[in-house]
Amino acid sequence: MAELEVSGLVLRFGGLTVLENVSLSVEPGELFALIGPNGAGKTSVFNCISGIYRPSQGRVRFRGRDITGLPPHAIARAGLARTFQHGELFRDMSVVDNLLTGRHARFTTGPLAEALFLPSVRRQELEHREAVERIIEFVELERYRHAPVGGLPFGIQKLAGFARALAMEPKFLLLDEPSAGLNRDEREDLARFLLRIKHELGLAMIWIEHDMQMVADLADRLQVLDYGRTIALGTPGEVLNDPAVINAYLGVAE
Ligand SMILES: Nc1ncnc2c1ncn2[C@@H]1O[C@H](COP(=O)(O)OP(=O)(O)OP(=O)(O)O)[C@@H](O)[C@H]1O
């Protein structure tokens, strides 16, 4: 069974059709890239999967469960975590506290237990902190753990956004252009983390990306959107030499 299955997505805003019958299927443990020129509809696919947009037609199934139209918090709780192009972190809070809020969004105790600060709540708080420390080590952010996120270099902020998604202990990751704005060294670090997430954590991911070299090097498969339609699907070797794909990128290729 596919880990995530999107079938026949149609998304319209007024007279504008943003997605026209988009389907995709991601296998367990797969690093699946979603590419396409600006405005092709990639982020809209993520918004439909993560519950921010409700598709006009089509279904989203996660591990066999129909999650179409559920609110974003319910989808996050089902185990789908997402990173955003622009971090979406709390700038005045430290890296640790940002990660803790990521966990609290997913694992909550009852308000009464929290108000009374019962031993179970204290124990859970300790477990949250230990889990956050493990993730900070995983993404090698130890020396920034107590720094306010807003003052950190951009590449580190992006890693912190990544770490926050991992702090939710997701079963599946949606990565929206994680390499945007990163320099060459930071991209190499990102590539390393993607491979570690895949091999050490075994997470399946959909990865929106504009850096074709990274996609060619790392993706198991990729799907290409253009004007809200799928124009190609396959391994990097198959897709990146496809004339329809080269044509879609003409004028926007780096
Ligand atoms: N809420 C909305 N209202 C109206 N139009 C929208 C909305 N969201 C997206 N669109 C339109 O849908 C189209 C696809 O946008 P989307 O952001 O999904 O593309 P993308 O492939 O992610 O682009 P990029 O690579 O630039 O991030 C664009 O024409 C965009 O203007």
The ligand as an ORCA input file, in Angstrom:
! r2SCAN-3c Opt
* xyz 0 1
  N      -5.403     31.355     -2.378
  C      -5.252     31.543     -3.696
  N      -6.081     32.354     -4.388
  C      -5.923     32.532     -5.727
  N      -4.960     31.974     -6.458
  C      -4.089     31.176     -5.828
  C      -4.179     30.899     -4.426
  N      -3.182     30.052     -4.077
  C      -2.498     29.805     -5.208
  N      -3.033     30.477     -6.242
  C      -2.562     30.457     -7.638
  O      -2.323     29.122     -7.979
  C      -1.226     29.017     -8.879
  C      -0.250     28.018     -8.341
  O       0.398     28.552     -7.177
  P       1.375     27.701     -6.268
  O       1.880     28.606     -5.189
  O       0.729     26.442     -5.879
  O       2.544     27.380     -7.314
  P       4.011     26.802     -7.044
  O       4.237     25.770     -8.081
  O       4.132     26.382     -5.621
  O       4.915     28.066     -7.346
  P       6.333     28.530     -6.722
  O       7.363     27.617     -7.296
  O       6.458     29.919     -7.250
  O       6.220     28.461     -5.218
  C      -0.660     30.425     -9.033
  O      -1.184     30.959    -10.228
  C      -1.212     31.136     -7.822
  O      -1.363     32.511     -8.079
*
